[in-house]
Amino acid sequence: MVLKRMAREGRVEYFFNKNNTHNGIYDGGFKLENMKANVILDAKGLACPMPIVKTKKAMKDLEAGQVLKVQTTDKGSKADIKAWAGSTGHQYLSTLEEGEVLKHYLR
């Protein structure tokens, strides 16, 4: 199967096969749908600013290079978490949407 890079956002690349069907989201060769998070933070049902507050606390407990997965239902959290990561020096990897739940990956 021939893969082509169609778009790029930071280190996260979106790939499609020759039939233009989505083939997964990759970060440096790791498929994010299957990425193993070192810590999973459940922030579902919380409104702004609580997902950021809890994310900040959880990131303090991680060692360098570890991945945090934050699960939220707050639609505004995508922009909030991405901006927060950029302003604090953390790496925003991606956000995956599964129904009502947003899964944010940070390093």
DRENPA-3360 file (N, C-alpha, C; in nm, 2 decimals, always signed):
BEGIN
1 = MVLKRMAR = +0.08/-0.12/+0.00/+0.00/+0.00/+0.00/+0.09/+0.12/+0.00 ~ +0.06/+0.21/-0.09/+0.14/+0.34/-0.10/+0.07/+0.44/-0.01 ~ +0.15/+0.50/+0.08/+0.09/+0.61/+0.17/+0.15/+0.74/+0.12 ~ +0.06/+0.84/+0.13/+0.10/+0.98/+0.09/+0.07/+1.07/+0.21 ~ +0.16/+1.16/+0.24/+0.12/+1.25/+0.34/+0.04/+1.36/+0.28 ~ -0.08/+1.38/+0.34/-0.17/+1.48/+0.28/-0.18/+1.61/+0.36 ~ -0.15/+1.60/+0.49/-0.15/+1.73/+0.57/-0.06/+1.71/+0.68 ~ -0.01/+1.82/+0.74/+0.08/+1.81/+0.85/+0.05/+1.91/+0.95;
9 = EGRVEYFF = +0.05/+1.87/+1.08/+0.02/+1.97/+1.19/+0.12/+1.93/+1.30 ~ +0.22/+2.01/+1.31/+0.33/+1.98/+1.41/+0.40/+1.85/+1.36 ~ +0.41/+1.75/+1.45/+0.47/+1.62/+1.42/+0.36/+1.52/+1.38 ~ +0.23/+1.56/+1.39/+0.12/+1.47/+1.36/+0.09/+1.47/+1.21 ~ +0.10/+1.36/+1.15/+0.07/+1.35/+1.01/-0.05/+1.27/+0.98 ~ -0.13/+1.31/+0.88/-0.25/+1.24/+0.84/-0.22/+1.17/+0.71 ~ -0.24/+1.04/+0.71/-0.20/+0.96/+0.59/-0.33/+0.90/+0.53 ~ -0.33/+0.89/+0.39/-0.43/+0.83/+0.32/-0.37/+0.73/+0.22;
17 = NKNNTHNG = -0.44/+0.62/+0.19/-0.39/+0.53/+0.10/-0.43/+0.57/-0.04 ~ -0.39/+0.49/-0.15/-0.41/+0.53/-0.28/-0.56/+0.55/-0.32 ~ -0.65/+0.50/-0.24/-0.80/+0.52/-0.26/-0.85/+0.63/-0.19 ~ -0.76/+0.71/-0.13/-0.80/+0.83/-0.05/-0.89/+0.80/+0.07 ~ -0.87/+0.68/+0.13/-0.94/+0.65/+0.25/-0.84/+0.67/+0.37 ~ -0.90/+0.71/+0.48/-0.81/+0.75/+0.60/-0.74/+0.62/+0.64 ~ -0.61/+0.63/+0.67/-0.53/+0.52/+0.70/-0.47/+0.53/+0.85 ~ -0.51/+0.64/+0.92/-0.46/+0.65/+1.05/-0.39/+0.78/+1.08;
25 = IYDGGFKL = -0.37/+0.81/+1.20/-0.30/+0.93/+1.24/-0.17/+0.89/+1.30 ~ -0.06/+0.94/+1.26/+0.07/+0.89/+1.31/+0.15/+1.01/+1.37 ~ +0.23/+0.98/+1.47/+0.32/+1.08/+1.53/+0.46/+1.01/+1.54 ~ +0.55/+1.05/+1.45/+0.68/+0.99/+1.45/+0.67/+0.84/+1.43 ~ +0.58/+0.78/+1.36/+0.57/+0.64/+1.34/+0.48/+0.57/+1.43 ~ +0.42/+0.63/+1.53/+0.33/+0.57/+1.62/+0.18/+0.60/+1.58 ~ +0.10/+0.50/+1.57/-0.04/+0.52/+1.54/-0.11/+0.57/+1.67 ~ -0.16/+0.69/+1.67/-0.22/+0.75/+1.79/-0.34/+0.67/+1.84;
33 = ENMKANVI = -0.42/+0.61/+1.75/-0.54/+0.54/+1.79/-0.49/+0.43/+1.88 ~ -0.37/+0.37/+1.87/-0.33/+0.26/+1.95/-0.22/+0.31/+2.04 ~ -0.19/+0.43/+2.06/-0.09/+0.48/+2.14/-0.12/+0.45/+2.29 ~ -0.02/+0.40/+2.36/-0.03/+0.37/+2.50/+0.00/+0.50/+2.58 ~ -0.09/+0.54/+2.66/-0.07/+0.65/+2.74/-0.01/+0.60/+2.88 ~ +0.08/+0.67/+2.93/+0.13/+0.64/+3.06/+0.03/+0.67/+3.17 ~ -0.05/+0.78/+3.15/-0.15/+0.82/+3.25/-0.28/+0.86/+3.17 ~ -0.39/+0.81/+3.21/-0.52/+0.85/+3.15/-0.60/+0.94/+3.26;
41 = LDAKGLAC = -0.64/+1.06/+3.21/-0.71/+1.15/+3.30/-0.85/+1.16/+3.25 ~ -0.95/+1.12/+3.34/-1.09/+1.13/+3.31/-1.14/+1.26/+3.35 ~ -1.17/+1.35/+3.25/-1.22/+1.48/+3.28/-1.36/+1.50/+3.21 ~ -1.42/+1.38/+3.18/-1.55/+1.39/+3.12/-1.66/+1.45/+3.21 ~ -1.74/+1.53/+3.15/-1.85/+1.60/+3.23/-1.80/+1.73/+3.30 ~ -1.67/+1.76/+3.29/-1.62/+1.89/+3.35/-1.62/+2.00/+3.25 ~ -1.66/+2.12/+3.29/-1.66/+2.24/+3.20/-1.54/+2.32/+3.23 ~ -1.51/+2.41/+3.14/-1.39/+2.50/+3.15/-1.40/+2.58/+3.28;
49 = PMPIVKTK = -1.29/+2.59/+3.35/-1.16/+2.56/+3.32/-1.10/+2.43/+3.37 ~ -1.19/+2.34/+3.43/-1.15/+2.22/+3.50/-1.07/+2.12/+3.42 ~ -1.10/+2.10/+3.29/-1.01/+2.00/+3.22/-0.86/+2.05/+3.22 ~ -0.84/+2.18/+3.20/-0.71/+2.24/+3.20/-0.65/+2.23/+3.34 ~ -0.72/+2.26/+3.44/-0.67/+2.25/+3.58/-0.62/+2.11/+3.61 ~ -0.71/+2.01/+3.58/-0.67/+1.87/+3.60/-0.55/+1.83/+3.52 ~ -0.55/+1.88/+3.39/-0.44/+1.84/+3.30/-0.31/+1.90/+3.36 ~ -0.31/+2.02/+3.40/-0.19/+2.08/+3.46/-0.14/+2.00/+3.57;
57 = KAMKDLEA = -0.23/+1.96/+3.66/-0.19/+1.88/+3.78/-0.13/+1.74/+3.74 ~ -0.19/+1.68/+3.64/-0.15/+1.55/+3.60/-0.01/+1.55/+3.53 ~ +0.01/+1.66/+3.45/+0.14/+1.67/+3.38/+0.25/+1.69/+3.47 ~ +0.23/+1.75/+3.59/+0.33/+1.77/+3.69/+0.39/+1.64/+3.74 ~ +0.30/+1.54/+3.74/+0.34/+1.40/+3.79/+0.41/+1.31/+3.69 ~ +0.41/+1.36/+3.56/+0.47/+1.28/+3.45/+0.62/+1.30/+3.45 ~ +0.69/+1.20/+3.40/+0.83/+1.21/+3.37/+0.85/+1.26/+3.23 ~ +0.96/+1.31/+3.19/+0.98/+1.36/+3.06/+0.96/+1.24/+2.96;
65 = GQVLKVQT = +0.89/+1.27/+2.85/+0.87/+1.17/+2.74/+0.75/+1.09/+2.76 ~ +0.68/+1.09/+2.88/+0.56/+1.02/+2.90/+0.44/+1.08/+2.84 ~ +0.34/+1.00/+2.81/+0.22/+1.05/+2.74/+0.10/+1.05/+2.83 ~ +0.03/+1.16/+2.83/-0.10/+1.18/+2.90/-0.21/+1.18/+2.81 ~ -0.31/+1.10/+2.83/-0.44/+1.10/+2.76/-0.54/+1.16/+2.84 ~ -0.60/+1.27/+2.79/-0.71/+1.34/+2.87/-0.84/+1.32/+2.79 ~ -0.94/+1.26/+2.86/-1.07/+1.23/+2.81/-1.16/+1.34/+2.86 ~ -1.23/+1.41/+2.76/-1.32/+1.52/+2.80/-1.45/+1.51/+2.71;
73 = TDKGSKAD = -1.55/+1.58/+2.76/-1.67/+1.60/+2.68/-1.69/+1.74/+2.65 ~ -1.61/+1.83/+2.70/-1.61/+1.97/+2.67/-1.56/+2.00/+2.53 ~ -1.64/+2.04/+2.44/-1.60/+2.07/+2.30/-1.49/+2.18/+2.29 ~ -1.49/+2.27/+2.38/-1.40/+2.38/+2.38/-1.26/+2.34/+2.43 ~ -1.25/+2.22/+2.48/-1.12/+2.17/+2.54/-1.02/+2.15/+2.43 ~ -1.06/+2.12/+2.31/-0.96/+2.10/+2.20/-0.87/+2.22/+2.19 ~ -0.93/+2.34/+2.17/-0.86/+2.46/+2.15/-0.78/+2.50/+2.28 ~ -0.85/+2.48/+2.39/-0.79/+2.51/+2.52/-0.67/+2.43/+2.55;
81 = IKAWAGST = -0.68/+2.30/+2.54/-0.56/+2.22/+2.57/-0.45/+2.24/+2.47 ~ -0.48/+2.26/+2.35/-0.37/+2.28/+2.25/-0.30/+2.41/+2.28 ~ -0.37/+2.52/+2.31/-0.31/+2.65/+2.35/-0.24/+2.64/+2.48 ~ -0.29/+2.57/+2.58/-0.22/+2.55/+2.70/-0.09/+2.48/+2.69 ~ -0.09/+2.37/+2.61/+0.03/+2.29/+2.59/+0.14/+2.38/+2.52 ~ +0.10/+2.46/+2.42/+0.19/+2.55/+2.35/+0.25/+2.65/+2.44 ~ +0.17/+2.70/+2.53/+0.22/+2.81/+2.62/+0.30/+2.76/+2.74 ~ +0.29/+2.63/+2.77/+0.36/+2.58/+2.88/+0.48/+2.49/+2.85;
89 = GHQYLSTL = +0.51/+2.47/+2.72/+0.62/+2.40/+2.67/+0.59/+2.25/+2.66 ~ +0.47/+2.20/+2.68/+0.44/+2.06/+2.66/+0.41/+2.04/+2.51 ~ +0.42/+1.91/+2.47/+0.39/+1.88/+2.33/+0.25/+1.83/+2.31 ~ +0.17/+1.90/+2.23/+0.04/+1.86/+2.20/+0.05/+1.76/+2.08 ~ +0.00/+1.64/+2.10/+0.02/+1.53/+1.99/-0.10/+1.53/+1.90 ~ -0.22/+1.52/+1.96/-0.34/+1.51/+1.88/-0.47/+1.50/+1.96 ~ -0.58/+1.52/+1.90/-0.71/+1.49/+1.96/-0.79/+1.40/+1.87 ~ -0.84/+1.30/+1.93/-0.93/+1.20/+1.86/-1.07/+1.22/+1.91;
97 = EEGEVLKH = -1.17/+1.22/+1.83/-1.31/+1.22/+1.87/-1.37/+1.09/+1.85 ~ -1.43/+1.04/+1.96/-1.50/+0.91/+1.96/-1.64/+0.94/+2.02 ~ -1.74/+0.97/+1.94/-1.87/+1.00/+1.98/-1.86/+1.14/+2.05 ~ -1.91/+1.14/+2.17/-1.91/+1.27/+2.25/-1.78/+1.29/+2.32 ~ -1.69/+1.19/+2.32/-1.56/+1.20/+2.40/-1.45/+1.25/+2.31 ~ -1.38/+1.35/+2.36/-1.25/+1.39/+2.30/-1.14/+1.33/+2.37 ~ -1.04/+1.27/+2.30/-0.92/+1.21/+2.37/-0.80/+1.29/+2.32 ~ -0.75/+1.37/+2.41/-0.63/+1.46/+2.39/-0.50/+1.38/+2.43;
105 = YLR = -0.40/+1.39/+2.34/-0.27/+1.33/+2.38/-0.17/+1.43/+2.39 ~ -0.10/+1.43/+2.50/+0.00/+1.53/+2.54/+0.13/+1.46/+2.58 ~ +0.24/+1.52/+2.56/+0.37/+1.47/+2.61/+0.44/+1.58/+2.67;
% end
